[in-house]
Amino acid sequence: MALKVIVIGSGAREHAIAHTLLKGESVESVYCIPGNPGMEKDGIICVNLSTSNHAALVDFATEKKIDWVFVGPENPLIDGIVDEFESHGIKAFGPGKQAAQIEGSKNFAKELMKRHNIPTAEYRTFSDYESAADYVHSHGAPIVVKADGLAAGKGVTVALDEETAIAALNDIFVDRRFGDAGACVVIEDFLEGQEFSLMSFVRGNEFWTMPISQDHKRAYDGDKGPNTGGMGAYSPVPQISDETVAKAVETIVAPVTQGMADEGMPFNGVLYAGLIATADGPKVIEFNARFGDPETEVVLPKLKSDLGKAINAILSGEEPEFEWDTEKTTLGVVLAAEGYPGKPNKGFALHDIDLSSDPNAHIYAAGVARRGHDADEEAGIAGSAAGSAANADSAADSNCNLAASGGRVLLVETTADDIKQAQEKLYAIIENADTSGLFYRKDIGSKALAMSKK
């Protein structure tokens, strides 16, 4: 088996997916569209096409005789990119446009859960400021305010007081901070407990779960500051019991996949369940229609089997094989540009990070560009399929200095025997590096250590 595949996307998640595919014997080459120049050191071929230019993507996949496409980010999925590929006879791993609504609309997901008795927080949906504000005042705090549509992980406010909730409603309805994604809001009851992420490979009503992980959404140490797309993660999560995970599979993953299949919109791809372990059992905070980021960068390094072979089996209607390292801990820390998640600084030079002290460490690139190139130009941007194809095969050989071009710039990850060792190794690497212009949380994984001491 010598597969040629495409990974759609440009972040650290897609870097981890492509890197893991190339580690297996089944995959010969990975084209990442548009990718980023930080991926090229791992032999990933970046192709400068826009993910919204479906015709060019189809042309490129056809010209390169691609076996299948793995779609990383949510926007192309919700735009129907999988349907487009499949209409041209090209296999794609990811949900179609209809099934991707499980992430594209929080209200859609809530109604789906209600129909299939899937445990989640009580909620109300509003399409205007006045009625939403009235509900906040009558309900009281703590309360959770969510923009209905996609907001890059930043459209959720956990309001511990009414003033914060009202400010969030102002952001969404009055200031239109999230544009059309804030056409309506979902307001939920606040849930107490430890959060965890449970991701599964899914084919209709069949699924294969991955090891759980825990993300850190807030920007600063101690879960302070604004929500971000994620500042780091670790796996496994020792404070979440096997019984809780099994209950989540039984009451959440199984019924949602079966329910979507029964309703004529079967889910195919990676289903992300963002969960919370409450006193009443695990409940859903959110569903995503793809791999989480940064969870992917700490879960996929635990995979001992061939990812490409498994995805190929799922797409071919066969039984996939997944073998996971259940003994060791993986931990990843995001290096973000100062100003993130508001207006991150861009264009400053990135310095090399020395990994020689830890053979298990790896760097996944996200918001990076070549120095001297405009950040927006690097981020993907249309070119012709023919022109990109001509340059793609030599792209992996290019060597260049990098500059920051986005909010989350890099993720540094390592594997160790336990969380404490992983922290010690990883933070030693980061603290010995020149991280000028970047900031990072210094407590990724500490929640697990604190829980273990109780």
Salt bridges, closest charged atoms under 4 A:
GLU14 OE2 - ARG13 NE 2.67
GLU40 OE2 - ARG370 NH2 2.87
ASP42 OD2 - HIS15 NE2 2.68
ASP42 OD2 - HIS19 ND1 3.85
ASP42 OD2 - LYS41 NZ 3.46
ASP42 OD2 - HIS362 NE2 2.81
GLU74 OE1 - ARG13 NH2 3.88
GLU74 OE1 - ARG290 NE 3.35
GLU84 OE2 - HIS88 ND1 3.99
GLU103 OE2 - ARG290 NH2 2.64
GLU162 OE1 - HIS137 ND1 2.94
ASP171 OD2 - ARG177 NH1 3.65
ASP180 OD1 - ARG176 NH2 3.25
GLU188 OE2 - LYS110 NZ 2.89
GLU188 OE2 - LYS146 NZ 3.22
ASP189 OD1 - HIS139 NE2 2.74
GLU206 OE1 - ARG203 NE 3.08
ASP215 OD2 - LYS217 NZ 3.37
ASP223 OD1 - ARG441 NH1 3.06
ASP223 OD2 - LYS447 NZ 3.02
GLU263 OE1 - ARG115 NH2 2.87
GLU263 OE2 - HIS116 NE2 2.55
ASP293 OD2 - ARG408 NH2 3.85
GLU323 OE2 - LYS304 NZ 3.67
ASP358 OD1 - LYS425 NZ 3.14
GLU378 OE2 - ARG370 NH1 3.59
ASP393 OD2 - LYS64 NZ 2.92
ASP417 OD1 - LYS328 NZ 2.72
GLU424 OE2 - LYS420 NZ 2.63
ASP434 OD2 - HIS351 NE2 3.43
ASP443 OD1 - ARG441 NE 2.86
